[in-house]
Amino acid sequence: MSNENNPDHEDLVHIGPEMAVAEADVHPDEVGTFVRGTSLWRDAWRRLLKNKLAVVGMVVVIIVTIASIIGPTAIKAIFGFTPDFIPTGDVNATRSLPPFTGPNGQFTWTHPMGTDNAGRDQFARVLQGGQISLFVGILSTVVSLLIGVTYGAVSGYVGGRVDNMMMRIVDVLYSLPYVIVVIVLLSMFRSQTPRGQLILLFIALGSVSWLTMARIVRGQVLSLKNQEFVLAARATGVSNTRIIFKHLIPNTLGPVIVYATLTIPQIMLTEAFLSFLGFGVQAPIASWGSLASDGIQNIAIFPWQLIFPGVTMALTLFSLNFLGDGLRDALDPQMRTV
Amino acid sequence: MSSDGNLLEVKNLRTYFDTDDGIVKAVDGISFQLERGETLGIVGESGSGKSVTNLSIIRLIPEPPGKIAGGEVIFNGTDLLLLPNEAIRKIRGRRIAMIFQDPMTSLNPFMKISRQLMEMTELHLGHTKAQARTHAIRMLETVGIPDAHARADSYPHEFSGGMRQRVMIAMALSCEPELLIADEPTTALDVTIQAQILELIKKLKRETGTSVILITHDLGVVAGMTDHVIVMYAGKIFEQARTAELFAQPGNPYTKGLLRSVPDPTDEQGKLYQIPGLPPDVAHLKPGCPFAPRCDRVQEICKQEFPPFVQLNADHHSLCHFAREVYSESGGTPA
């Protein structure tokens, strides 16, 4: 059997150093060289691919992301209108059109999801809403990662009184009902421009979403810092900062990635909720929440105005959750053989 | 300053741990010297303070609850206990390196072997990435990792225990430290690998002239590797002598007990000897000799008074009320 045509083989072979002979796909002149074993990530990746639901989730997330990113630009190039374009002229002929319907009731590809209450193309708006929703979700998660991981790692590593104080602060913030905090923040600093409002939303969501991350990372660091490799690193003169960032945090990456993937849909949902209530994204910028909020006003007559943004959002959130669950199983520390 | 050839001089070192159970005097008044190029063995049962002594030397005691309560650690003329943190960090790894007991856990599982080795020399010798890498591979070759070039980019879990301990040794020696502290380097390894690792340490010591402190509870290891031996018990030095002399003429009942506990392979019928009882709880030491409850020649005085540290000859000391008697019994002539 020729090993050269069998890419999987390389992953499966993990032999001891004494037997480091050509087993995997090596060229004849490499005979006797050491065979690369499976890395943790490749192992996790293989497990993830075995999980059908997670793969479907991953595919959907990738499709939605790509569509959201290039969609509005593509529509502009093909049909010549932007998501916030309101046609002039006869308003009644262009507003609230059903899917695939033109101003005179004829079939057309121009508006596959119909138009909204002001005559804007619903498909373009859903895609742009996806951009905003994903952007809010990912950016707030990144903020929560940066703050939460650093905070938790420092707290856990330093320990003692400092740890106690830092964690009590987290507890206090935890005990505040954060939706109300966000609403208060947003209404207190209500910005005049939609863009300003969006930035406020980031700050509000990011500032409350790092708490759980900090706790998770702290817990991990607490159990890691007493391991001998940390002592060994200290014994070689490595500084505390370097130990935290180079030695401890990479070791917490598994749970952090899993939690981050699950934080994205959570934040997107909160964003939708806030936008639905009118605190979040404001027109003409759209998000799935604000689109749903607009759509619900006419649900009895023009149900597609709610259905399309709603279904897209639900599908994306499902997919993200499936992906997160899949990642958790793939990176599960119990299954990992270190 | 150190003009007498002493690389390290520990004077009256005391390290205490503040626990719920009271203050644990893990190391209580330890003094010893180590000459350049010499190997010192520290033996004792678990909990006798061997590891804490050495962690104290490079100030890696977890604080709190640990605390170096007093003493001096003179390394090349400087008292390490007085140095600022920044300065001691420059000594760790660069001039005093350590090897730990369990090679399975003392390497970072998420870092490539090469990265972990490179970190050392980048940090202490100011190597560039390329220099550090070349050096790392050379060190791996030195410690006998076959095909070091290809294996440098492996992760620790791809190595066996013995290989990992070799990596640890490569790491410890990569900055050519003046002192190597090996804390039970072979305890977690099987016997054949033990021999290889010890042989490796011996060889590298010969080549680099590094001084070594070898912590172990294996008397066989001590006999083959060291010039001087310290026997520790309950945070104290019980006996201190040249290795050959300690084995031939022990001057302390505890050392005698330890030596008797080594199984004799030629004596198939004999029962294994063991010192009766357990090591004392160092948080609640009674006055008198801490070994008294287990000692086979205990007298009334042993329970009342703390024993003196008796000098038996130029470099042989023993902590016992009857040190001279024990020493004579084992064939020595007290000075």
Interface residues (C-beta under 8 A of the other chain):
Chain A: H14 G16 P17 A20 G32 T33 F34 R36 G37 S39 L40 G160 Q227 E228 F229 L231 A232 A233 R234 A235 T236 G237 V238 S239 K246 H247 P250 N251 L253 T337 V338
Chain B: I58 L60 P64 R89 K90 I91 R92 G93 R94 A97 M98 F100 Q101 D102 T105 S106 L107 N108 P109 F110 M111 E119 M120 L123 H124 I145 P146 D147 A150 R151 S154 Y155 H157 E158 F159 S160 M163 M168 M171 A172
